[in-house]
Amino acid sequence: MKNFARFLIFFGVCFPLLFVFAMGITLLHVWIDAISSVPAKTSVYMEEAAKAGCWILPFTLYLSVMFSINYGNRRRVSPPLVFFSLIILTSLFTFGASKGLNRVYNFTESPMRISHETLGQPGVVLYRFDTVITLLDNPSNRMGSRVVSIDGKPLIYQEKPIGADGKVISLPPVPFYNSERWFSRVILKDLSISGQGIAARFEEGLVPYFTWICALILLLVSLGFVTEVSRWPLANIFFGILVFRGVLTFEVFINSDEVSGSLKEFFSGALPDMFITPVIFTAITILILIYVLLLFLARITGKTQPQISGRGFR
């Protein structure tokens, strides 16, 4: 029971730490976006931070489950205890995190103040796809004159950058940092889509939310056997990340508009729409658990079966 208590403590520390880490990364990105805007923003509402951080919850959920399963295997905690305790704990922690993010999203008062001067000086060059904009005045002057160069077209001088709608034409941000790599951008996009789906079900009510979350957690925890494929814990973690990345891709795929529309037509009222994806996740989980049970029975049978040598049975 001492190892099981350590396992519970590990999850209780791992989930909040991952959540706080992801929240810190999100706030850092929001701050960078604010100071790289032209002119620089003086404040950021928490609603903007919540939108930018919709990837936080699935990121925390996936990694905390994987790390906890790996820890439980290394501590020789009973697999059924790991299975059921993770389902309960992860559901409760995820619900608490969803409730907190929902309050942050609806918190519109007292924006986060940012004290920073606009980056650059007169003559700074900004890029937006095939458009190059040169600012002739100080970048902090929203009404400053500009020279716009569009690929294949003559230069455009804008003494006052006002569009046809009467509003000031927005500027691209200062190139404060390099563009994201394709791989990380795709993962972040999938995590954001997953987080938006979780948030939408939280808004729908407790039944849709817990049906969705519990089905997803069941699927993730049932894949815990992948963290025992080798004798090296670090290799197991990397392999688990690959498998969980596949689950995330499948989650995004099955919840896309095209696939979800086809599934609704296929079930044609046999199931409420909010139960279709959880039922699919649960069915996959059952198949995985059957495979794990058969694998366990095969190992036991292999150990207890008598071996035949040249002199007979051993």
Secondary structure as UniProt FT lines:
FT   HELIX           2..36
FT   STRAND          43..44
FT   HELIX           46..52
FT   TURN            53..55
FT   HELIX           56..74
FT   TURN            75..76
FT   HELIX           79..105
FT   STRAND          112..113
FT   TURN            122..123
FT   STRAND          125..128
FT   TURN            129..130
FT   STRAND          131..135
FT   TURN            139..140
FT   TURN            142..143
FT   STRAND          146..150
FT   TURN            151..152
FT   STRAND          156..158
FT   TURN            164..165
FT   HELIX           182..204
FT   HELIX           206..222
FT   HELIX           223..228
FT   HELIX           233..254
FT   HELIX           257..267
FT   TURN            268..269
FT   HELIX           273..304
FT   STRAND          308..309
FT   TURN            310..311
FT   STRAND          312..313
//
